[in-house]
Amino acid sequence: MFIDGPVSDLPPSGQIATKLFKPEFLRVSEFLPQISALLNPGLGAAPVLFEKSNTALVTDSISNLQRVERLLQELDHPILEHNATKFYSLHAAKASDVVNQLRTLLAGPLQMQLGAATTYQADDPHQPDHPDLGPAPAGFLRRLDRQARRGGPAQHAQRG
């Protein structure tokens, strides 16, 4: 049986069913190994990971699927609850250069802490640049700007 919708709407049972779980903020590749202890190893159906769509196909008892669903509801929240958009003036650095440096610095484990919701983009250099810098602190941006000072026109970076 394939369950489309909340498993919590069904009565708990040992009936075997399949459900797609699609976290909004968590990466399913990080969540899936953690729920393995909740699943019945006797079923022989390991969860199937669809990494590009951040989705997992899980087959188990309805009771276990309900536990996974409750756990996902508790854990699948943005790390930054009070995220706001801010603008920072860059007096000499190009916003696209700052974005490239941020991508390099915030890769790997730090990016996982920031979550999938943080993105970095820069506009055409003939227009003001407005990259979305996520939670980057203002002091960090000022230091990058000072390092890149070349006397060019002011550009802008956006934090969101």
C-alpha positions in Angstrom: 0.0 0.0 0.0 1.3 3.4 -0.9 0.5 6.3 1.4 0.0 9.7 -0.1 -0.6 12.2 2.7 0.0 12.1 6.4 0.6 8.6 7.9 -0.8 10.0 11.2 -4.3 9.9 9.7 -4.2 6.1 9.8 -4.5 3.9 12.9 -1.2 2.5 14.1 -0.7 -1.1 12.8 1.8 -3.6 11.6 0.5 -3.4 8.0 3.3 -2.8 5.6 3.1 0.4 3.6 5.3 2.7 1.5 5.6 6.5 1.8 7.7 9.2 0.2 9.3 11.6 2.8 10.5 14.9 1.5 12.1 17.2 4.1 11.9 20.9 3.4 15.1 22.0 5.3 16.9 18.8 6.2 18.9 16.9 3.6 17.4 13.5 3.2 20.9 12.0 2.8 21.7 13.2 6.4 18.3 12.2 7.8 18.0 8.7 6.3 20.9 7.1 8.1 19.6 8.4 11.4 16.2 6.8 11.0 17.6 3.4 10.1 17.4 2.3 13.8 13.6 3.0 13.7 13.0 0.7 10.7 12.3 -3.0 10.7 15.4 -4.7 9.3 13.4 -7.9 8.7 11.5 -6.4 5.8 14.5 -6.5 3.6 13.4 -3.2 1.9 16.1 -0.6 2.6 14.9 3.0 2.2 15.5 4.4 -1.3 17.2 7.8 -1.5 16.4 10.2 -4.3 19.1 12.8 -3.6 18.4 15.2 -6.4 14.8 15.6 -5.3 15.7 15.4 -1.6 13.2 12.6 -1.1 13.3 9.1 0.5 11.0 6.2 -0.3 10.5 4.2 2.9 8.7 0.8 3.2 7.8 -0.4 6.7 4.9 -0.9 9.1 2.4 2.0 9.4 3.5 2.3 13.1 7.1 2.8 12.1 6.2 5.2 9.2 4.3 7.2 11.8 7.4 7.4 14.0 9.5 8.6 11.1 6.9 11.2 10.2 6.7 12.5 13.7 10.5 12.7 14.0 10.7 14.5 10.6 8.0 17.0 11.8 10.1 17.7 14.9 13.5 18.1 13.2 12.7 19.6 9.8 12.9 23.3 10.6 15.2 26.1 9.4 18.3 26.6 11.5 17.9 30.4 11.2 14.4 31.2 12.5 14.8 34.9 12.4 16.3 35.3 8.9 16.0 38.8 7.5 17.2 40.5 4.4 19.9 43.2 4.9 21.9 45.2 2.4 25.6 45.9 2.8 27.5 48.5 0.7 30.7 47.3 -0.8 32.9 50.3 -1.8 35.5 48.6 -3.9 34.9 44.9 -4.0 32.7 43.3 -6.6 29.7 41.5 -5.1 30.3 38.6 -7.4 33.8 38.3 -6.0 32.5 38.4 -2.5 29.9 35.7 -3.4 32.6 33.5 -4.8 34.8 33.9 -1.7 31.8 33.1 0.5 31.0 29.9 -1.5 34.5 28.8 -0.9 34.6 29.7 2.8 31.2 28.3 3.6 31.5 25.0 1.8 31.5 21.6 3.4 30.4 21.2 7.1 29.7 24.9 7.6 27.2 24.8 4.6 25.5 21.9 6.2 25.0 23.9 9.4 23.6 26.8 7.4 21.2 24.5 5.6 19.9 24.2 2.1 18.0 27.4 2.3 21.1 29.6 2.1 21.9 30.6 -1.5 24.4 32.9 -3.1 23.8 34.8 -6.4 25.3 37.9 -8.1 23.8 40.0 -10.8 25.4 41.4 -14.0 28.4 43.6 -13.2 26.8 46.5 -15.2 24.0 46.7 -12.6 24.3 46.8 -8.9 25.1 43.4 -7.6 22.7 41.9 -5.0 23.9 38.5 -4.0 21.9 36.7 -1.3 24.5 36.1 1.4 22.4 34.3 4.0 23.6 34.8 7.5 27.0 36.2 6.7 28.0 38.8 9.5 28.5 42.4 8.5 32.0 42.5 10.0 33.1 39.7 7.7 31.8 41.5 4.7 33.5 44.7 5.7 36.9 42.8 6.0 36.4 41.3 2.6 35.6 44.8 1.2 38.7 46.3 2.7 40.9 43.6 1.3 39.5 44.2 -2.2 39.6 48.0 -2.2 40.7 49.3 -5.6 38.9 52.6 -5.7 36.0 51.4 -7.9 32.4 52.4 -7.6 30.3 51.3 -4.6 28.4 48.1 -5.1 25.9 46.3 -2.9 25.6 42.9 -1.4 22.2 41.6 0.0 21.9 39.3 2.9 18.7 37.3 3.1 
